[in-house]
Amino acid sequence: MRKSMTDRTYYGLVYLITILAVVVTLYPFIYVISISLSSVSSIDKQLVTLFPVEFTLEGYKMVLQYPEIWTSYYNTIWYTVVGTTLNIFATCLAAFPLSRARFFLRRKLNFFIAFTMYFSGGLIPLYMLITTLGLYNSRWVMVLPVLVITFNVMICRSAFESIPNEIFESASLDGAHDITMLFRIAVPIVKPTLAVLTLYYAVFHWNNFFSALLYLGKQDLQPLQIFLRRVLIMASPEIMQKMGGGTATSALAISTLQVRYVSIVVSILPIIMFYPFIQRYFVKGITLGAVKG
């Protein structure tokens, strides 16, 4: 079926806008990678535009030999793995009762959960609560205060609500309890949604630096994002000098730029490698339980 001139013009504009959006978003990422893989002399001469010039891994050697980055890596992985696991567990425990019509507190709890999305006690009361509970300078301060994110609870609740109630009634007649119905029936059915929520929580924990900035004074507990803040924003002379391997002052400025870009690549690589494993669940997980018209 031939398309009219109007349709061809419309699709042409759509493709053009899509290509421009891809270029605008992808080019900075490619440029950062190219700088991190180029030699110091080519960076100094500004020869790097799209692809690496005089390919080298010296920048990665400088960054990865610094012990603090490995400590920060371990902390971030710990916060991400432990935090995401507890997040998914707590989200399921919160969402499943709220999805059942027979739960007598369903309306009231749904209201209070939605209320917290618009109003909060503020930063100072939260800081006082954290210190009073003894979570300051503790690993659990990065996990327990954000144990449940209300928006994700609502997504999970909608997914549980999409399960036909007859399945739970049949399981109840067979003697299944609520915990059994949750973990043996409901969770396997909404697995795509849980995969997407796992990605949401993992990215949140991986990128979370504000909580660490407020509540973690010990350097050996700080995550990778705090280390990046010292490298990218504060340009810590101590870090730059150690990573630069004692290079001359003239070359140190150029190597500092490369160190920054290498640090960016090193910090985002694990989470990018994690995404393809759950990408196929993304659309299905978001739309599961959506209103169908």
C-alpha positions as MATLAB code, in Angstrom:
seq = 'MRKSMTDRTYYGLVYLITILAVVVTLYPFIYVISISLSSVSSIDKQLVTLFPVEFTLEGYKMVLQYPEIWTSYYNTIWYTVVGTTLNIFATCLAAFPLSRARFFLRRKLNFFIAFTMYFSGGLIPLYMLITTLGLYNSRWVMVLPVLVITFNVMICRSAFESIPNEIFESASLDGAHDITMLFRIAVPIVKPTLAVLTLYYAVFHWNNFFSALLYLGKQDLQPLQIFLRRVLIMASPEIMQKMGGGTATSALAISTLQVRYVSIVVSILPIIMFYPFIQRYFVKGITLGAVKG';
ca = [
       0.000    0.000    0.000;
       1.532    3.267   -1.150;
       1.804    6.086    1.363;
       0.631    9.584    0.591;
       2.961   12.565    0.450;
       1.712   13.710    3.860;
       2.501   10.327    5.419;
       5.962   10.215    3.846;
       6.679   13.734    5.105;
       5.470   12.831    8.588;
       7.567    9.645    8.818;
      10.554   11.483    7.357;
      10.333   14.090   10.141;
       9.943   11.368   12.760;
      13.038    9.541   11.498;
      15.003   12.794   11.311;
      14.116   13.778   14.884;
      14.948   10.259   16.088;
      18.340   10.315   14.379;
      19.120   13.751   15.837;
      18.098   12.582   19.316;
      20.344    9.517   19.022;
      23.292   11.623   17.844;
      22.835   14.242   20.580;
      22.621   11.630   23.340;
      25.158    9.136   22.001;
      27.966   11.452   20.872;
      28.986   12.706   24.358;
      29.190    9.120   25.573;
      31.351    8.070   22.598;
      33.535   11.149   23.073;
      34.153   10.318   26.736;
      35.162    6.764   25.807;
      37.410    8.030   23.003;
      39.218   10.447   25.336;
      39.750    7.687   27.869;
      41.355    5.466   25.208;
      43.516    8.133   23.530;
      47.090    9.140   24.247;
      47.936   12.221   26.293;
      49.648   13.894   23.318;
      46.583   13.517   21.079;
      44.372   14.964   23.823;
      46.808   17.851   24.219;
      46.651   18.571   20.460;
      42.835   18.251   20.501;
      42.855   15.570   17.822;
      40.121   13.470   19.423;
      36.691   14.196   17.940;
      34.846   10.899   17.562;
      37.161    7.890   17.686;
      40.256    7.251   19.852;
      43.547    8.604   18.540;
      46.734    6.638   19.307;
      44.878    3.941   21.211;
      46.245    3.305   24.696;
      45.098    1.912   28.040;
      47.471    4.021   30.135;
      44.567    6.052   31.517;
      42.872    2.937   32.839;
      46.141    1.716   34.344;
      46.527    5.021   36.198;
      42.982    4.911   37.591;
      42.758    1.217   38.440;
      46.049    1.189   40.350;
      44.615    3.653   42.878;
      43.443    1.577   45.919;
      40.610    3.899   46.932;
      38.660    3.226   43.746;
      38.493   -0.482   44.579;
      37.260    0.276   48.086;
      34.605    2.558   46.630;
      33.701   -0.107   44.090;
      33.215   -2.695   46.820;
      31.036   -0.326   48.840;
      28.865    0.547   45.840;
      28.419   -3.100   44.869;
      27.494   -3.947   48.467;
      24.948   -1.136   48.665;
      23.493   -2.058   45.281;
      23.223   -5.817   45.800;
      22.051   -5.786   49.420;
      19.857   -2.722   48.964;
      18.153   -3.986   45.791;
      17.512   -7.417   47.313;
      15.885   -5.921   50.398;
      14.001   -3.381   48.267;
      12.370   -6.061   46.103;
      11.503   -8.178   49.139;
       9.966   -5.240   51.031;
       8.157   -3.938   47.937;
       6.479   -7.311   47.374;
       5.473   -7.533   51.043;
       3.957   -4.042   50.852;
       2.303   -4.313   47.428;
       0.646   -7.721   47.715;
      -1.711   -6.938   50.642;
      -2.585   -3.588   49.059;
      -3.642   -5.402   45.876;
      -6.125   -7.680   47.694;
      -9.681   -6.316   47.971;
     -10.325   -8.266   51.184;
      -7.538   -6.452   53.073;
      -9.454   -4.188   55.474;
      -6.758   -1.457   55.688;
      -6.251   -1.281   51.934;
      -7.828    2.148   51.310;
      -6.219    3.856   54.293;
      -2.723    2.509   53.615;
      -2.974    3.391   49.927;
      -3.791    6.948   50.955;
      -0.863    7.223   53.372;
       1.536    5.721   50.836;
       0.410    8.196   48.172;
       0.613   11.020   50.734;
       4.337   10.447   51.232;
       4.937   11.007   47.510;
       3.902   14.656   47.867;
       4.833   15.554   51.449;
       7.804   14.704   53.652;
       9.151   15.700   57.029;
      12.157   17.489   55.535;
      15.883   16.959   55.552;
      16.648   18.103   59.117;
      14.113   15.793   60.840;
      15.366   12.928   58.684;
      18.972   13.669   59.674;
      17.973   13.768   63.360;
      16.149   10.456   62.987;
      19.145    8.811   61.297;
      21.530    9.938   64.042;
      19.098    8.959   66.803;
      18.748    5.448   65.394;
      22.538    5.089   65.333;
      22.731    4.654   61.569;
      25.207    7.476   61.026;
      28.508    6.169   59.602;
      26.951    2.743   59.081;
      26.479    0.739   55.886;
      22.784    0.328   56.662;
      22.172    4.062   56.347;
      22.388    3.577   52.564;
      19.783    0.810   52.625;
      17.208    1.073   55.418;
      15.962    4.692   54.934;
      15.148    3.888   51.286;
      13.874    0.367   51.898;
      10.650    1.084   50.004;
      10.021    3.636   47.262;
       6.312    4.368   47.089;
       6.142    4.802   43.314;
       7.613    1.328   42.830;
       5.150   -0.090   45.360;
       2.295    1.276   43.247;
       3.734   -0.285   40.091;
       4.075   -3.632   41.857;
       0.582   -3.328   43.355;
      -0.917   -2.751   39.893;
       0.875   -5.845   38.611;
      -0.509   -7.957   41.470;
      -3.996   -6.560   40.849;
      -3.874   -7.764   37.239;
      -3.723  -11.390   38.416;
      -7.222  -12.966   38.256;
      -8.676  -13.363   41.732;
      -9.906  -16.859   40.848;
      -6.294  -18.102   41.001;
      -5.968  -17.025   44.634;
      -9.408  -18.381   45.521;
      -8.470  -21.765   44.075;
      -5.168  -21.740   45.957;
      -6.961  -20.797   49.176;
      -9.342  -23.743   48.782;
      -6.301  -25.987   48.441;
      -5.011  -24.722   51.782;
      -2.446  -22.150   50.615;
      -1.669  -19.271   52.987;
      -1.034  -15.665   51.962;
       2.758  -16.067   52.090;
       2.510  -19.152   49.875;
       0.258  -17.339   47.410;
       2.669  -14.415   47.314;
       5.910  -16.295   46.671;
       4.602  -19.388   44.845;
       1.908  -17.788   42.668;
       2.014  -13.981   42.505;
       5.778  -13.384   42.261;
       6.380  -15.818   39.336;
       3.491  -14.244   37.395;
       4.740  -10.651   37.785;
       8.395  -11.557   37.194;
       8.747   -9.020   34.296;
       7.589   -6.202   36.577;
       9.986   -7.275   39.314;
      12.818   -7.323   36.769;
      12.088   -3.704   35.854;
      11.835   -2.696   39.508;
      15.153   -4.437   40.121;
      16.690   -2.215   37.459;
      15.108    0.890   39.002;
      16.372    0.069   42.476;
      19.838   -1.000   41.266;
      20.348    2.215   39.274;
      19.128    4.247   42.245;
      21.591    2.610   44.636;
      24.441    2.759   42.120;
      23.955    6.505   41.569;
      23.043    7.444   45.139;
      25.618    9.882   46.459;
      23.497   12.387   48.398;
      22.793    9.968   51.264;
      26.488    9.112   51.486;
      27.378   12.797   51.400;
      25.129   13.423   54.420;
      25.521   10.303   56.525;
      28.898    8.720   55.718;
      31.863   10.566   57.151;
      34.173    7.552   57.052;
      36.037    7.431   53.774;
      36.259    3.627   53.785;
      32.440    3.413   53.695;
      31.855    5.914   50.919;
      30.543    4.664   47.558;
      31.978    5.160   44.100;
      29.877    8.250   43.451;
      31.580   10.165   46.275;
      34.939    9.191   44.802;
      33.750   10.486   41.415;
      32.634   13.725   43.032;
      36.152   14.239   44.359;
      37.596   13.524   40.924;
      35.138   15.362   38.657;
      33.934   18.320   40.718;
      36.488   18.930   43.426;
      39.485   17.752   41.330;
      41.233   16.544   44.471;
      44.980   17.282   44.054;
      45.827   14.235   46.164;
      43.946   11.870   43.871;
      45.116   13.510   40.665;
      48.766   13.478   41.723;
      48.662    9.817   42.751;
      46.797    8.745   39.624;
      49.073   10.783   37.450;
      51.969    8.712   38.735;
      54.052   11.757   39.524;
      53.993   13.088   35.952;
      55.354   16.483   35.112;
      53.188   19.525   35.743;
      52.760   20.234   32.010;
      51.355   16.760   31.399;
      49.393   16.591   34.629;
      46.653   18.937   33.378;
      46.050   16.743   30.328;
      46.222   13.513   32.300;
      43.717   15.014   34.763;
      41.181   15.331   31.952;
      41.808   11.753   30.922;
      41.557   10.544   34.518;
      38.159   12.170   34.826;
      36.821   10.543   31.687;
      38.314    7.173   32.571;
      36.664    7.409   35.995;
      33.309    8.076   34.333;
      33.639    5.018   32.092;
      34.787    2.789   34.942;
      31.864    3.875   37.124;
      29.071    3.341   34.590;
      30.364    0.169   32.918;
      28.893   -2.398   35.378;
      25.383   -0.941   35.346;
      25.434   -0.750   31.529;
      26.480   -4.400   31.333;
      23.627   -5.309   33.689;
      20.908   -3.655   31.604;
      20.829   -6.019   28.556;
      19.937   -8.987   30.761;
      16.573   -7.465   31.733;
      15.945   -5.242   28.707;
      13.517   -7.787   27.232;
      11.321   -7.460   30.327;
      11.249   -3.674   30.236;
       8.153   -2.895   28.121;
       6.193   -5.902   29.383;
       7.035   -5.134   32.988;
       5.910   -1.509   32.745;
       2.635   -2.268   30.935;
       1.687   -5.288   33.058;
      -1.352   -4.273   35.054;
      -1.937   -1.096   33.055;
      -5.482   -0.003   32.282;
      -6.629   -1.412   28.960;
      -9.046    0.642   26.891;
];
